[in-house]
Amino acid sequence: MPLATTSSTLYVAQRRRFRGKRLLTRAWFLGQCLLGVALAAALAWGLKTAYPLVVEAAYFRVQTVEITGLTALTRDEVSYLLGLTDETTLWQLDLPRMGKRLTHHPYVKTVVMRRVFPSTLHVAIQERAPYLVISAENQRRLIDEEGVVLRPFLPEQDPKVPEVILPHPRALEPGMRLRQQEVQRAFELLQIYKASPLAEVLRLRSLTVQPSGMSVWRFEQYPFDVRLGDEGILVQLGRLPLALRYITQNHLTVRAIDLSYRKRMIIIPIS
């Protein structure tokens, strides 16, 4: 009987001791969790307080704007589009939004912007280069190689570029991308022309693409039209020197040359 009582007492004591350890472990774990929460809250509060101070610090204000790649655009025009103020810091710049605003300008093809800490913004611009003059009714507009309308053509100051005459009138506004079939066909014809040996001898003045696929070419050295069919452009251009030589040797006054036929050339004189 005394032995049974002693064993029961030891069992109860052990259970109390184990229970106490579990309580201490749980209390320690709970304390660690509360401490972690408190540290996280303190860190969040510190970041919330420090972030505006860092973002708006005068040390990071934009003091220098480096702009490269300008030809037609001016520095003042780009600065206006950037929209910077004396209080703007590098941290506050939304570079994707600013770059998108710049590329909306008809002259801007691509733009790359980067921060140079502590106070410099670098802007690299690639401008669109005039490739053609598009004429529609009484409008003459410069466009680039992607068909984007740039601005009115000024003969006295703009470089000499080929002119494409649209047979149908159409309003041409800066920034508009021309997708007409005649314009796309004109791009294809110009690529063929520039890849041919003829481009080194004859300078293209104007090109008219008809809806039927026929094209009318005018070169600066000759005051008459050259008519080509819609297929085999390179072959037709290759026959042009022969026709020009024949006209020169015979001192002909010509209104047009038709090379659209496969096995013959038609020289139309001035009547």
C-alpha positions in Angstrom: 0.0 0.0 0.0 2.7 2.6 0.8 4.5 1.6 -2.5 1.3 2.2 -4.5 0.9 5.6 -2.9 4.5 6.6 -3.6 4.2 5.6 -7.3 1.0 7.6 -7.7 2.6 10.7 -6.2 5.7 10.4 -8.5 3.4 10.1 -11.5 1.4 13.2 -10.6 4.6 15.1 -10.0 6.1 14.1 -13.4 2.9 15.1 -15.2 2.9 18.5 -13.5 6.6 19.0 -14.4 5.9 18.1 -18.1 2.8 20.3 -18.2 4.9 23.2 -16.8 7.6 22.7 -19.5 4.9 22.7 -22.2 3.4 25.9 -20.8 6.9 27.5 -20.7 7.5 26.4 -24.3 4.2 27.8 -25.5 4.8 31.0 -23.6 8.3 31.4 -25.2 6.9 30.7 -28.7 4.1 33.2 -28.2 6.6 35.7 -26.9 8.7 35.3 -30.0 5.7 35.7 -32.2 4.7 38.9 -30.4 8.2 40.2 -30.6 8.3 39.4 -34.4 5.1 41.2 -34.9 6.3 44.2 -32.9 9.5 44.3 -34.9 7.6 44.1 -38.2 5.3 46.8 -37.1 8.2 49.0 -36.1 10.0 48.3 -39.4 6.9 49.1 -41.4 6.4 52.3 -39.5 10.1 53.2 -40.0 9.8 52.6 -43.7 6.6 54.6 -44.0 8.3 57.5 -42.2 11.6 57.3 -44.0 10.4 56.6 -47.6 9.0 60.0 -48.2 12.1 61.6 -46.7 14.3 59.6 -49.1 12.1 60.0 -52.2 11.7 63.8 -51.8 15.3 64.4 -50.5 17.0 67.4 -52.2 20.1 65.3 -52.7 18.2 63.3 -55.4 16.6 66.2 -57.2 17.2 66.2 -61.0 19.8 68.8 -61.7 21.2 67.5 -65.0 19.3 66.2 -68.1 21.5 64.7 -70.8 19.6 64.4 -74.1 21.3 62.8 -77.1 20.2 62.0 -80.7 18.4 65.3 -81.5 18.3 66.5 -85.1 14.8 67.9 -85.9 13.7 68.2 -82.3 15.0 70.8 -80.0 16.1 70.4 -76.4 13.2 72.7 -75.2 10.6 70.5 -76.9 12.0 67.4 -75.3 12.2 69.1 -71.9 8.5 70.2 -72.2 7.5 66.6 -72.9 9.5 65.3 -70.0 7.5 67.6 -67.6 10.2 67.9 -65.0 10.0 70.6 -62.3 12.7 72.0 -59.9 11.4 69.7 -57.1 11.4 66.5 -59.1 13.8 63.8 -57.8 15.1 60.7 -59.6 13.0 58.5 -57.3 9.8 60.1 -58.5 10.4 59.6 -62.2 8.0 57.2 -63.9 10.3 56.3 -66.8 7.9 54.0 -68.7 5.2 56.7 -68.7 7.6 59.4 -69.7 9.1 57.3 -72.5 5.6 56.6 -73.8 4.8 60.3 -73.8 7.9 61.0 -75.8 7.2 58.3 -78.4 3.8 59.8 -79.1 5.7 62.7 -80.8 5.7 62.1 -84.6 9.5 62.6 -84.8 10.5 60.1 -82.1 11.0 56.5 -83.1 12.6 55.1 -79.9 13.7 56.5 -76.6 15.9 55.0 -73.8 15.9 56.7 -70.4 18.0 55.9 -67.3 18.7 57.4 -63.9 22.3 58.3 -63.1 22.4 58.8 -59.3 22.4 61.1 -57.5 21.0 63.8 -59.8 21.2 63.0 -63.5 18.7 61.8 -66.1 20.0 60.5 -69.4 17.6 60.5 -72.4 18.7 58.8 -75.7 16.4 59.6 -78.6 16.3 58.0 -82.1 14.4 60.3 -84.4 12.5 59.3 -87.5 14.3 60.1 -90.7 12.5 61.5 -93.8 12.2 58.7 -96.4 9.6 59.9 -98.8 7.4 62.8 -99.7 3.7 61.9 -99.9 1.6 64.1 -102.2 -2.2 63.9 -101.9 -4.2 66.6 -103.5 -2.6 69.9 -102.3 -0.7 68.3 -99.4 2.9 67.3 -99.4 4.1 65.6 -96.3 7.4 63.9 -95.2 7.1 60.3 -94.0 9.6 57.9 -92.6 10.5 54.3 -93.7 7.6 53.0 -91.6 5.0 55.2 -93.2 4.6 57.6 -90.3 3.7 61.2 -91.4 6.2 63.6 -90.0 5.4 67.2 -91.1 4.9 69.4 -94.2 7.6 69.2 -96.9 9.7 72.3 -97.2 11.5 72.2 -100.6 13.9 75.0 -99.7 15.3 73.3 -96.6 14.5 69.6 -96.7 16.8 67.0 -98.4 15.8 65.7 -101.8 13.8 62.5 -101.3 11.6 60.6 -103.8 8.0 61.8 -104.0 5.0 59.3 -104.0 1.8 60.7 -105.5 -1.4 59.2 -104.1 -4.1 59.0 -106.8 -6.9 59.5 -104.2 -7.1 62.6 -101.9 -6.6 61.9 -98.2 -6.0 64.1 -95.1 -2.4 63.6 -93.9 -1.8 64.5 -90.2 1.5 64.3 -88.3 1.8 61.0 -86.5 -0.6 59.2 -88.8 0.7 55.8 -90.0 -0.2 55.3 -93.7 -1.3 51.8 -94.5 -2.9 52.3 -98.0 -2.1 49.6 -100.5 -0.6 52.2 -102.8 1.8 53.4 -100.1 2.9 49.9 -99.2 3.4 49.1 -102.9 5.5 52.3 -103.2 7.8 51.1 -100.4 8.3 47.7 -102.2 9.1 49.5 -105.5 11.6 51.8 -103.8 13.4 48.9 -102.2 13.7 47.2 -105.6 14.9 50.4 -107.2 17.5 51.1 -104.6 18.8 47.5 -104.9 19.3 47.9 -108.7 22.3 49.4 -110.5 20.0 52.0 -111.9 19.8 53.8 -108.6 23.5 54.8 -109.0 22.8 56.4 -112.4 19.2 57.8 -112.3 17.8 59.8 -109.4 14.2 59.1 -108.8 12.1 62.3 -108.5 8.5 61.0 -108.2 6.5 57.8 -108.2 2.8 57.2 -108.7 1.2 53.9 -108.0 -2.1 53.2 -109.6 -4.8 50.9 -108.0 -4.3 48.6 -111.0 -0.7 47.9 -109.9 0.8 50.0 -112.7 3.4 52.6 -111.6 4.6 55.8 -113.2 8.2 56.9 -112.5 9.8 60.3 -113.1 13.6 60.7 -113.0 15.3 64.0 -112.5 17.5 63.6 -115.6 14.6 63.1 -118.0 11.4 65.2 -118.4 9.1 62.2 -119.3 7.2 59.4 -117.5 8.4 55.8 -117.3 5.5 53.3 -117.0 6.1 49.9 -115.4 3.8 46.9 -115.0 3.0 45.3 -111.6 5.3 42.3 -112.1 8.9 41.9 -113.0 9.9 45.4 -111.9 13.6 44.6 -111.8 13.6 43.2 -115.3 11.6 46.3 -116.6 14.1 48.7 -114.9 16.9 46.7 -116.5 15.5 47.5 -120.0 15.2 51.2 -119.2 18.9 52.1 -120.1 18.4 50.6 -123.6 15.3 52.8 -124.2 17.1 55.9 -122.9 20.0 55.2 -125.2 17.7 54.9 -128.2 16.0 58.1 -127.4 19.3 60.0 -127.0 20.8 58.6 -130.2 17.8 59.6 -132.2 17.2 62.9 -130.5 13.5 62.1 -129.8 11.2 64.3 -127.9 9.3 61.9 -125.7 6.2 62.1 -123.5 6.4 58.7 -121.9 8.1 55.2 -122.1 6.0 52.1 -121.5 8.0 49.1 -120.3 5.1 47.1 -119.0 5.0 44.8 -122.0 7.1 41.7 -121.8 8.6 41.7 -125.3 8.5 45.3 -126.4 9.1 48.8 -125.4 6.7 51.6 -126.4 8.0 55.1 -126.8 5.3 57.7 -126.8 6.4 60.9 -128.5 5.1 64.4 -127.9 2.4 64.9 -130.5 
